[in-house]
Amino acid sequence: MRRAPRLHWISILLGLLVLMSVVSFHAYTEIRPEPVQHAREHRELPERTLALAFHGGPDPKWTPRLLDALRESGVKATFFVVGTQVTRNPEVTRRIADEGHQIAVDGFRAEGDWVDPHNLAFAQAALADVLGAHTRLVGAPVEVDSGDRDHQDIGTLVRMSLHEQRGVVRLHDDGSIGADIARELARTPGYRFVTVTGDRLVEATAAERFTGAVTAWSQRNGGIVLMLLGTAIAIAALLGLLRTLLQLGLAHTDRRLRRESAQEPPPWITPPVSVVVPAYNEALNIAATVRSVAANNHCADVEVIVVDDGSTDGTGDRAEELNLPGVTVIRQANQGKPAALNTGIRAARHDVLVLLDGDTIFEPDTIGELVQPFSAADVGAVSGNAKVGNRRGLLGRWQHLEYCAGSNLDRQILHALRCIPTVPGAIGAFRRAALTDVGGVSDDTLAEDTDLTMAVTRAGWRVAYRQQAKAWTEAPSTVRGLFRQRYRWSYGTFQSMWKHGGALLEKGPMGRFGLLYLLVFHLLLPLLAPMMDLYVLYGFLVADAPLALLVWAVFLLLQTASAGYALRLDGESLKPLWVYPLQQIVYRQLMYAVVIQSLITALHGTQLRWMSVRRTGLLTDVAGGTVHVT
Amino acid sequence: MQVFVDGGGSRRVLARLVSLTVASGLIVFAVVVGGTLLEVW
């Protein structure tokens, strides 16, 4: 037995962080705020000496024309570049540097935003990517305004530029006027032109260049990443919608068919039944379980076989102490649940076997209801309706909703498609012939119930669902317990899918519908769905994305409506629905995590041990839990 | 032997190696990029 792999969570969390950073950075670069001016210290230049300082570029169209004019005039200027423009126009930036002009940082998204240290870092990263260097000159000193943002007349601009006859002249290279005014100023006799400072570019380190490449890539390709994210979300949304429609449509059909069959019901059958209860360390619940089974009102012999699978908490003793008629306790060394089930099945006398977990409570009519589908000769197994017994607290309510809106609704769909993949360990009935056909319960997977059900279906038996046969089961009461339980279920389901993958090539509903349904809705959808959460988070935190909120709200509404319908179908109160929106925040993500963990475990080939859930014995509180045998 | 379980252990070793490489690669990536940007020239 080895510990389940965990390292991938670091990769997944960091990967999601990187993904969010890429799209957020891209969104950040797409916005160009208003320019601001933050003059640094005054730069004293000699009389009739000008430093031409160009802002707002580099520009793909106007900066090259300016560079031509400067070259013709033999003037060296200083370019206070904007980082996003550097990434957009790397060739122009390189030409500025190659032609001996000074490069300075003016900001990242707009002129003057260098005062924010993040913008300064991003701008330097952009330079490191394009030039392999960064600059020491950040932010322009006090400048003489050329007026080129407000005036078009060259004469006026030259006059304004020269009115102090010295100094750093503020110009712009993101418009046509830059080259013209540079040419005119250069022609003015008696003036000398210098760069703002004598600082040279500083060669960037490898880390700086790498960081520059990353930010530049994010700026250029963040849109594509966002598009891919959008595609994943669209697929997830469509699958979610399809599942909801299937659930509502087929569950409705299933209900209608059941109503019709209820009008002319097949004769009530009362076959003798053997109930097998495999139990490992179920001392807290076993008495309530056995009592509830023994208190059945089935009109035929019901024998109960408790198989104590090497419990260390006196489970077998608790069952024996009840001293109930028709209850046998078999003890064996711990061999696992499949072996315990097989022991019970071998010891059973009757041809109809009801299998249930040691933490499950039956209602008096559960057994009678559960065996009714066996009136059809082709039915080899029947799934009952497992319900959460301990519904107190948020976790209990969430699981109750999931049992109704997820598992049971799914079961109704798959019942309509005749490919129920799981007769749950909590409540199921099997024809002995079906069990014999598949060689009993296999220990090939951790979800022996799914494995067994798939095998029975592939053997040509029909698996039915009896909604009226209710069993109350104890759901995990801690997040850790829930994760462990679902991890086992999910991993076991994947094992079963893999084991029975051959069904895809066979005739029969399991391959055509059952496996595909599980593949699409229990593997693909949970893997894609986190993208939706990521996108909503992105919409909330980064982009002004009301669409994300709208999509999320519509989905929530649809799913809540679907859950409400499922509760109605199951004859349950709608009160717990209020916790459904909260389920979207913690519970759903936990379920994604379970699927990812299962997938990674499968790839690692790790042998998992049975992860038992800590029992609380709370089930004695539910209907049937305190029934006494008369 | 359960489904998926790697009896020989080679797949597990390879998967752990890949996992370790990806995780450490991402950590180095995050430290280098984040560190460089936060350093502020």
Interface residues (C-beta under 8 A of the other chain):
Chain A: R2 P5 L7 H8 I10 S11 L14 G15 L17 V18 P117 H118 L120 A121 F122 Q124 A125 H134 V138 A207 E208 F210 T211 V214 T215 D443 D444 T445 L446 F494 Q495 S496 W498 K499 I600 T601 A602 L603 H604 G605 T606 Q607 L608
Chain B: Q2 V3 F4 V5 D6 G9 R11 R12 A15 R16 S19 L20 V22 A23 L26 I27 F29 A30 V32 V33 G35 T36 L37 L38 E39 V40 W41
